[in-house]
Amino acid sequence: MRIRGERECQDCGTRWSYYETASVECPSCGSLRSVGVEEERTLHTASPRELDLTDVRNDVDRRPLREVAETAADRCREYVRGYGWIDAGELRRLDDTYLAAQELGHVGGLLGRRLEVDEDEEFYLLSLLRGADQDERPAVDEVPDSLRAGRALAYAAAVDAYRSDLRSILEERPDPAASQVLGPVGEHVKRIRAIDGEVPPEEPETLVRAVRGVAEYLLAEDEAALAEAADRLDRLR
């Protein structure tokens, strides 16, 4: 959305940055009567948020695994809901915390509903839980066969959300080369969803790397990254 980033309280006159608070409530008096004072509106989708799973990890030895999985899933779903990567008109990179949170939301929800969880699945869940809020995620070859679909659907959701912000940037600053590379991503996401994530585990990872390549091109004019992204997508066809 487009917003006026600097706001002024009509009751007490305090000024603050919406980019920092993501709120129209005055930080001084709590009034909701505020106005944007900048002349131009700026594209902005990001909001300040932090993923902290410390308390969930601390419960691993005290609560049943299903309950821990469900709590972690709920925490991660809340984190990714409405997430954005455009901060005051500037694009942010797609980080591993977001990807891991998407996956933990899917996998945690799945295992939380299971009557039985095998050793590999438990180990993988704990691996996600250990690294998600540390900007870490498991490698492709660590995913148990039974959880590959969950990872694929999670990454499809992440790629689709990031793709939406990339398209918003390209509407602001058109770049035919980047738009052409980004175009097929949506079709791959639709296909993964249509077959419930039953794809080779490398495929969703390829989509992640492709949209990261487009972003690197937009951020740093890295033409090699864009070419590599195009090549990755071609190999999926």
PyMOL commands that set and color helices and strands:
alter all, ss='L'
color gray80, all
select helices_A, chain A and resi 18-21+54-58+65-80+96-112+119-134+140-142+145-172+176-182+185-194+202-220+223-236
alter helices_A, ss='H'
color red, helices_A
select strands_A, chain A and resi 2-3+6-9+15-17+34-36+42-43+86-87+90-91
alter strands_A, ss='S'
color yellow, strands_A
deselect
rebuild
show_as cartoon
